[in-house]
């Protein structure tokens, strides 16, 4: 398993339990299917870019160098990464699979079913040209459209709006 996948499993576990527990312990991460040493490594990797908040305690006695207590919680940045509102500073792969049982007519999208939204200014200009508006109104509308399409914030906002209304 790649580290990016392990990080995704652990971060998602923090995300899923955030409403139930204020802080997670190592025992809360046992059902991730990852060996303890992998979980410890992943916790260190998630803590460095502040995806989780933690206050670890290590046991240096008896030759072991393991965490005895982790007292960790997901940060608001970590929540944003899981929800897709922020780009992670390290590679994180979060499983987005969905299991459906006893249903008919269900369509679930995957990586090949992503809506790519772009502003097709030429097609919009053609629509403006075919309208019954005056030449001055068409010129003003095309200028506003061009400036909007060139503004990254406006473009992102329009893409968000389209995705929100199409559900994709």
N, C-alpha and C positions, 0 to 999 in steps of 0.2 A: 504494500500500500504506500502511496506517495504521501509525503508530509502534508501537502496541500489538502488531501482528502482527510487525513487524520485531524488536521486543524479544523476543517469544516465540521466533522463529527462532534468534536469537543465543543466548539463554539455554538453549534446548534443545540447541544445539550444544555449549555448555559442559558441560551435563549428560551428554550422550551420550559425550563424550570424557574425562570426569573420571577414569575408571579406567585410561585409556591414557596420559594425559599429566598431569603435575603442573601445568603452565602452558601456556596456548595463546598462539600468536603470530598475527599478522595473516594469515599464510599458511594457518593452520588454519581461517580463517573465509571463505576465498575461495569455497567451494562452497555458501555460503548463498544465492547468487543476488542478494545485495544489493550495490549499489555501495559502494566503499570509504568514501566520505564518509558514507553511511548507517550503515555498520558502526561508524565512529568515533563518530558521534552517539549510536548505540544503546549503545555501550560506556560513554560518559559517563553516559547515563541509567541504566544498570544499576549503575554504580559508586556513584552518589550515595546510593541507599537500601541500599547494601551487599549487593546481590544477587550481585555479583562482587567479587573482590579483585584489584587491579591496581596495577602500577607502570609507568605509561606514560612514554615519552620522546618529545618532539616535536622536529621538525626546523624550526627557524626560519630556516634559511639559504636563500637564493635565492628569497625571497618565498613559499615554501610553509609552511604551518602544518599539517603532517600528522604523525600519529604514526609514528615509525620503529620503535618497539618497544612492545609492549603488555604482555607478561608478565602474563597474567591467568588467574585460576582462578575457578571457581564457589564461592561461600561456602556454608556449611551452610544459611543462610537461603534462598539461591537454590535449593538442592536441595529444601528443604521446599516452596517455591513450586511448582516443577515437579511434584513428587509430590502436590501438593494438600493438604499438611499445614499450610500457612500461606497467609494472604491477602497478595498482593503490595501494597505501598504505592503502586504506580503500575499503570496498566492494562497487562496482559500477556495476549496471546492466544496460546495454545499449540495448534498443530494436533494434534488427537488422532485423525486419520484412520488407518484400518487398511487395508492392501492384502492381499487374499487371492487366491491363484491356485490353480486346480485343486482346489478343495474343493467339497463339496456339503453342504447342510444347515447352513450357517453363518449365525448371526444375530449381527449386530454392532450395538450400540446407539449412538445419537448423542445430540444435545441433546434430542430429543423422547422419549428412552427413559431418563429419569432417574427413579430411585425416590425418591419423597418420602415419608419416614417420619414419622409423627406418632403420638403417643399418643392414642388415642380412649378417653378415660377413661370416657365414658358406656357404651360397648360393653363395656369391661372390668368396669364396675360391674354391668351386666346379667348378665354371666357369673358374677360373684361371687354375685349375688342368686339365681341359678338353682342354685347349688351346694347340697349337703346339709350345709353347715357351720352351726354355731350362729349365732344372732343376734350374739353377742359377737364371734365369729371373723370374721363378715362385716363388722361395724362396724370392727374392727381392720384388716382387709385393705383396706377402702375408704379409711381414713385414711392408711395407708401408701402406697397407690396415689396418692392426691391429693397428698401431700407429695412423692413421687418425681416426679410429673408437673410440679410447680411448680419443682423444682430444675433449673436449666439444665444443670448438669454431669451429673446423673443422666440427664436427657433426652438429652443429646448422647451419653453412653456407651451408652444403649439403642439409639439410632439407629445408632451405629457397629456395635454387635453385630449388629443386624438386617441392615445392609448387608454386613457381613463374611460372614454365613452365607447370604445370598441371592446373593452375588456381584454385586450391582448397586450 
